[in-house]
Amino acid sequence: MIGVYFNPESLTASLYDEIVARLAAAGLGAPKGRLYHSCFGTPDHLMVFDVFASQEDFDAFGAQLIPLANEVGFDPGTPDIMPIHNVIIGK
């Protein structure tokens, strides 16, 4: 498993919502291998943290995400990608 952290300078709530809607419309709302997704921060500066089963699953999703994000004028930048050591899920 890998953790994928995006901290772009220009991700607003409205832009995030637009990208999520476009991903859903394209059938990409639940990409293969994504185990967890979170978006957090203030409405004018959001960050994203995902957990993917493998680097290959993330790469396949990224190949579809980047062109879609660029269509709305958004550059997500290069994420920090780290191996997951442990996951604890609350009740």
PEZISUL-V649170 format. One record per backbone hydrogen bond with DSSP energy under -0.5 kcal/mol. NH is the residue of the N-H (numbers start at 1). CO is the residue of the C=O. If there is no record, write none. Layout:
BEGIN
nh = <NH;NH>
co = <CO;CO>
END
This chain:
BEGIN
nh = <2;3;4;5;6;6;11;12;13;16;17;18;19;20;21;22;23;24;25;26;27;28;31;34;35;35;36;38;40;42;45;46;47;48;49;50;51;52;53;58;59;60;61;62;63;64;64;65;66;68;69;70;71;72;72;73;74;76;79;80;82;84>
co = <52;82;50;80;4;48;8;10;43;12;13;14;15;16;17;18;19;20;21;22;24;23;28;31;33;51;51;49;47;45;42;11;40;6;38;4;36;2;33;54;55;56;57;58;59;60;61;61;62;64;65;66;67;68;69;70;69;74;77;5;3;1>
END
